[in-house]
Amino acid sequence: MPIDQKTGKPFVILHLCDNPACCNVDHMTLGTPTENTQDSISKGRHRRPSATMNKLHRAVELADAGKSTTDIADELKVSEDEAKRLLAFHADDASLYAAEKIALGPDAAEGKRRVRLTGEYEAIVSVLGMLNEARHIDQLDLCV
């Protein structure tokens, strides 16, 4: 296994298609464990809701500063679609979040918002997982 010369640690395989069972080498690349974790977080597959909330807050800050969706995506290291999704979530959730801050306090409101955002991620990731599996069934047959 190749070793990262900077860290001395072995590289890991990053599945670009997010299907660990996929054996198509065009869907794989070498990366560090840190890059693998960052990829997982950026695609909503990692169980770190605070990282997701941080991305939401930063996306809103950048949008309020007049940055384009492309610039926001570049800074957050996510796809442009993901940047748009974060901003759409914020717009759709803003009035509920504001009301909860008044009624429940800022900490409880933030917690409820985190649940809504990460719940949406889990639904999206579940659908993407099903699509990836369906798309790779033929390739799995070839790998046997």
Number of C-alpha atoms within 10 A of each C-alpha: 7 10 12 14 9 6 9 9 13 15 20 19 15 21 21 14 17 19 19 13 13 21 16 14 9 10 14 18 12 15 15 17 15 11 14 17 14 17 19 16 18 18 17 21 18 16 12 12 18 12 15 21 19 12 22 20 15 16 24 20 13 15 16 10 9 11 14 14 19 15 16 25 19 13 14 18 15 18 16 17 12 18 26 16 14 21 19 13 15 18 11 11 14 13 11 12 19 15 12 18 16 10 11 14 12 14 11 14 19 17 14 16 19 17 14 14 19 19 13 14 19 16 12 14 16 13 12 15 15 11 12 16 19 11 14 17 12 10 15 14 8 10 10 6
